[in-house]
Amino acid sequence: MTEQPPDRVAGYERRFNTLFAEYFDTLGTTLDAPSFSRFTPDCVELLRDLSLRGGKRMRVVLLHEAARLVADEPVAGLDAAALSVELLQTHGLVHDDLIDDSATRRSGPSTYYAFREKFPLHPRAALALTVLAGDLALALSLRVLLEARLPVELRQAMVEVQTRAAADTFVGQIVDLERDFTAAPDDDLLHTVADHKSARYSVLAPLRLGLLAAGARPDAHEPELSRYARLVGICGQMRDDYLDLFGDAAAMGKPTGTDLREGRHTYTVVRLLSAVSGPERAFVQQALGDPACTPETVAEIRAIAERAGVADRMRADMRRYAEQAREVAAHWRPRWREDAVAFFERLPRWSVERTA
């Protein structure tokens, strides 16, 4: 493989961003909304703003590279599938920010806070419109597949993949909330949450869609695809949890310490609580779940975590799971094309070590 993952990712990102902008440019003419409605265009515009405001488009990358596992030429259906996976992602971002009461996303206002600013005297309307905007993104993610110019059987199979991925994600969001009612969740529980909440729609669904578009049958390889997706999903969730305490807020486009303020039992928080005792543990527990936790307190907890070796342990765990994912992908030889397999081998390690 001559291109490294960052080069591949950048190429897919540029092309898809153009496609996504064109989709939203025409959405107003295809969405059957009453002519008098002012709120519907507002919802669409906020979905467009959030959707086009950034992101590495890793789901799009996985989708295209999955197709390249079996086909060396472009195949039909990838654009519709790419729009579908990113619209489902937009749905997730809108609802996540509502659940977490997040003010910012991708260096801009979250959809919920944008509606709150638009309707300062009508908080229930702002809440309702945020939910409905997220629901609209989910419906559009399925509609774009139903309207794709593809054989009926392929459209049906793709819609089934996305419907199952959405349902798995909703269950993941439920158990993610439930996890924080568990005093000391172990890694098995945390892995299960990561698998349901993110891996199945962010990794497994794009793999399935790409293989379907290229004419393969992903069901024939379900165990290994699911294992690869689960491991990559664990890596990704660990990285998110790591960055929430140890990351650069300016680079991420959102503040650090969110998980602490919300009392979330993430990989980082669980490891931190198990690594400290006495006054330091009491200090962390006092901050955990305190929405007024200051940046200075977050910085002190970060220093405690670094002294306790939590940052080093998190990085080592991420590398370990990335290596396990690489080993799964390595077994795809000689069944699938060499350069695409090599990409999936390199992707997990690059994903956890990238700085942006």
N, C-alpha and C positions, 0 to 999 in steps of 0.2 A: 504494500500500500504506500503510494508516494505521498499522499496527503495525511497530515496529522489531524486528530479530532478537531482542534480549534479551527483549522482551515475549512474542513468540511462543514462544521457548524456555522461558520460565518457565511458560507455560500448559501446554505439552505435558509438561513435567517434572512438574508437580503431578498431572496426570491419570494419567500413566503410573505414577508411584510408588504411587498407590493401587491400580492394576491389578496391579502387580508384587507388592505385599504380599498381595493377595487370591489371586494364583496360588500363592504359597508357603503360604498358610493352608490351601489345599486339596490341596497336593501330597502330603502324608502319606497321604491317603486314596486316592490314585490310583497311588502308587508300590508296586509289588508286591515288598515286602521281607519276609523272614521275621520273624515276631513276636518272636523271641528276639534279633534283631540290635540291638545298641546303637550300632554304628559307623555304620550307614546313617543314622539320624536325626542323628548328629553331623555327617556330611558335608552333609546337607541344611541343617542349621541354619547351618553355616559358609558355605555357598553363599548362603543367604538373607541372612546378616549382611553379607557382602561386596556382594551385589547391591543391597541397599537402603541402603547406607551413603553413597551420594553419586553424583557424576557428573552431567554436564549433560544426559545423554540425547540427545546430538546425533544419534545414529543414528535415534532415534525421531522427532526433528524432521525429518530428511531424508526419512524414510519418509512421514510425513504430508504434507509439502510436495510430494513427488513425486506423490502422489495428487492434490493440489490443482492440479497442472499441467493436468490433464485433466478434473477433476470438481469442481464447486463445492459438492457435498453430501457428507456422510460416506459412506464405502463400506465394505462388509463385508470382513473379512479383515485390517484394519489392526492390530487388537489382537493377533491371533495372530502376525502378522509382527513387531510390536513386541516381544513377549515373546521371539520367536526371536532377533532381533538382539541383544537385551540378554543373553540366556542365553549366546549365543556370545561376547559380550564378557566375561561372567563367566568362562567357560572360559579365555579368553585371559589374563585377569588372574591367575587361579590359577596357570597354567603359567608366565607371565612372571615372577612373583614367585619361583617355584621355580628357574627358570633363572638369575635374577639374584641369588638368595639374599637377597631383600628382606625386611626385618623388618616394614615398614609399608606400608599401602595405604589411601588415603582416610581418613587420620587414625586408623587403627586397625591391629591386627595383620594381617599377611598370612595367608592360609589355611595356608601352610606353617609359619609360626612359631606359629600357633595349635595346630596338630597337634604341633609340637615341644614346646610347653609342656604339652600334654595327655599326651604319651608321652615324658617326658624320658629314660627308660631304654630306649626302643625307637626309635632314630633311623630304622631302615629301615622300620618300620611308619608313622612320621610321613611319610616320603618317599612310600611307596606310597599311603597314604590321600590325600595331596595330589594325586598324579597321578590317582587314581581319582575324586576329587571333581571335578577339572577335566573328566575324561572324561564324568562323569555330566551336567555342565552342557551339554556338547556334544550328548549324546544327547537331553537334554530340549529343546534348541533345535530339533531336528528333529521330535521327537515332538509338540511343541505345534502344529506345522503339519500333521502327519499326522492329528491329532485335531480340527482346526478344522472347523467346519460350513460348508464351502465346496464348490463343485463340484470333482469329482475332478481335472479338468484343471488348475484353478487351484492346488489343493493340490500337485499333482505339479510344476508349474512353480516354485512357491515353494520346495519342498524341493530342487529342482535348483539354484536360485540359491544357497541357503544351503550346500548340499554343496560346490558349486564354490568359494564364498567361503571355506569352512573349509579346503579343500585348498590354495587359493592362500595362505592365511595361514600354514599349516604350512610351505610352501615358503619363504615370506618369513622365518619364524623361523629356518629352516636357513641361508638366505643371509645373514641378519643376523649370525649367529654366524660364518659364513665370512668376512664382511666384515672382521672384526677380525684375521684372519690376512693381510690385505692391507696392505702397508706404508703406502701412500698412496692410498686409494681416491679416485677422482674423482667429480664430481657425477653423472655418468651412472650409476655404480654405486650411489651413495647414493639416487638417485631410484628406481632399480629396486627396491631393498630397501624403500623407503617405500611404493611402489606395491603390492608383493606383501604386505608385512607388515601394512599398515593400510588403505590406500586401498580395496582391493578389497572388504574386508568392512565397513569403517566408512562408506564413502561409496557405492561402486558398488552393492553389494548392497541397501542401503536404497532407492536410487533405482529399481532394478529391481523390488523388491518393491512399492513404492508404485504404480508405473505398472501392474504386473500387477493389483493389487487394484482399480485404477480402470478396468480393462478395456482398457488400452493394450498395445502390443507393444514392450517395450523393445529387443528385437533389431533393430527397424527403425531405432533411433537409437544403436546400440552405439558407433560411433567417438566421437561427441561426448560421450556419457555417460561413456565410459572416460577421455576426455581431461579432462573436468571433475573426475572423481573423482581422477585421478592428480595434478592440480595442487593440489586441496584437500588430498590426502593428503601431498604434499610440504610444503605450508604447515604442516599439523598436526605433522608429524615435526620440521620445523625449529623450530617453537614449543616442542615438548617438549624438544628438544636445547638450545635457548636457555635455557629455564627451569631445566634441570638445573645450569647454571653461574650464570646471572644472576637466577634466580627467588628468591622468598621462601619459605623452607622451611615456615614456619607456614601461609601461605596455601595451599600445595600439599598439605600433609599428609604430606610425606615429605622427607628430607634432600636437600640439594644436593650435587653432587660425585659422585654415584653413577657416572656414566659414566667419570669420571676413575679412580676406584678400580677399576673393572672393566676398564679398558684399552680402552674402546669407541671406535672411530673414527667418531664422530658428525659431523654437519655442523659443530657448534661446535668440536669437537676438531680436525678436519681443517683448518678455517680458522685456528684458533689456531696450529697447528704451522707452517702456511705463512706466518704473519704475523710470527713471532718468530725470533730467531737468537741465537747465542752463549750466555751464561749463562742467559738467560731460557728459551730453548728447552730447554737441558739440565735446568733446574729442572722444566719441564712434563713432559719425557720421564721424569724420575726418578719423578714422582708418578703417571704414567700406568700403570695396572695394579697399583698398590700398595694393597692392601685396608686398610692401616693409615694411609692418607693422612688427615691431621688436618683438622678444620674450618678451622684457621688456614692450612694449606697451600692448601686450596681457596679461601679468601678472597684469598690472595696471587696465586693463578693467575687468579682473577676480575679482580683489579686489573691484572695484566699484560695480560689479554685486552682490558679496557676501554681501556687506554693504546694498544694496538695496533690499535684500531678494530674489533675482532671483533664486539662487541655492535652497533655501528652497521651493520656489513656484514650481520649476520644479520637485523636489522630491515628493512634495505633489500631483501634477498633475499625475505623473507617477503611484503613488500608487492608486490614485482614478480610473484611467482607468484600472489598473490591477485588482482592486476589481470588476469593472463592467464586465470584461472578466471572472473572477472567477464565478460570478453569472450566466452568460450565460452557462458556462460548468456545473454548478450544476444542471441545469434543464435537463441535458442529462440522469439523473437517472429517472426511473429505466430502460429506454430503452436500455442503453448500459452497458458494464461491469464496475463494481464498481471501480476496481483498476486503469483502464485506465482513467475513468472519474476523479478520484481523482488526477491523474497526470496532466490533463489539468486544473484542478482547481488551483493547486499549481504553475504551470509553469509561469503564468504571473508575479506574485509577485517575484518569484525567478529570473526571467529574468531581471527585472529592478533593483534588489538589488545586483546581483552578481557583484563581483569586477574584474572579468577577463573573 
